[in-house]
Amino acid sequence: MHRWICTSALLLASLLAACGEQAPPVVAQADPPVPGDAGEEYLSLHAAMGQPFFDRVAMVEGAPSAELVQELEANAGMIDRLAYATRMEACDWGVPDDFDMETLLPHLGKVRALARTLNVDARRLAASGDGDRASRRVAGLVRLARHTADSGADSVIEWLVGIAVLNLATDAAVYCAPDFDAHQRGRVLAELQKVDLEDPYGLDATLAFDRQLAGDAGVAPADETRIREAVTKTRGEVERAIAALESGS
């Protein structure tokens, strides 16, 4: 009886101690910015990795195939450079200064390809235990969204592509959060906290410019109601990702 009481007391003490333990707090701390023009680096890396590779990445549903994993590993150095390039504050996509409704925006297809690559590789790395590089890719997705929608963007379509990249980033953050340690979650959290959820990426100014361009061209402007609905959805996704990063679940 005495032995049973002692054993029970030890178990109870262990349970109480475990209940009292708390997970390390998440401190939002972004990687510092670096000098350079991200736009030039993005376009260079897209050309170097090649469209066939991006086409195979675009077909991924769930986990990448063994063949694609080999390609991702072969391109790891360039994907590292891509994540690093997102830390550059300047981003010139080469869009002409005399932008109008007829201006072509060929960089947007490249943005989508680069974003999908960061997303697929982040999930692969997180699942394999490389949370450091995975978190750099997810944080890079958030910064790529800003470079697309906010860094000199003139059109609603640029803004919409940037928001699509941001939504990709929030999905990746929620997926990877359980595999990240507190520092890695804080790296991504810091980037998401920079997003102005009331006027993301200067939407009000973008819509005003779109109305001006549409009036000059004699065409209908963008559907602001649907765009505002997209903002509401994105706000919820960002808040969901922030909660996952703060809790680690």
C-alpha positions, 0 to 999 in steps of 0.5 A: 500500500505504501509503495502504491501511494508513493508511486501515485504521488510521483505520477501526480507530481509529474502530471502537475509539472507537465501541466505547468510547462509552457511552450517557448513563446513565439517572437516575431522576428523577420530576416533583415532586408538585403541590398539589390533589385529583386526583380532582376534576380527573379527573372534571372532565376526563372530563366535558369530553372526553366519552364519545363521544371515549372510546368512539372511543379504546377502539376503537383497535387499533394506530395511531389513525385520522387522524380520532382523531389530530385529536381527540387534538390538539384535546384536547391541552390537556386531556390535558396537564392530565390528566397534570399531575393525576396528580402531585397527591398527594391523590385523592378519588374520592368513595367513601362512607366507609361502604363495603360490598359494595353500594357502587357505584364509578362512577369505575372506568369513568372511570379506564379511559377516562382510562388508555386516552387517556393510553396511546394519546396517549403512543404517538402522541406518541412515534412523532411525536418528542414524547418529552417529552409522551409520557413525561409521559403514561406516567409519568402512567399509573403515578401514575393506577394508584396513585391508583386502587389505593392512594389510599384504595381499599377494594375488591379491584375498585379494586385490580384496576383499578389493576393493569390501569392499571399493566400498561397503563403498563408496555406503553407504557413498553416501546413508547416507550422506544426513542423516549425520551432518557435524561431522558425514560426516567428520568422514567418509570423513577422512577415504576415504581421506586416500586411495591412489588413485594412488596405492590403498593398495599397488597394484603395490607390490601385482601384482609384488608378484603375478607375482613371485608366478605365475612364481614359480607355472608355471601358468598365473598371474592375469589379470593386465588390468582388475585390473587396470580397477577396480582401475579406477572405484574405484577411481571414486567411492571414488571421488563421495563419497567424493563429497557427504560427503563434500556437504551433498547431 
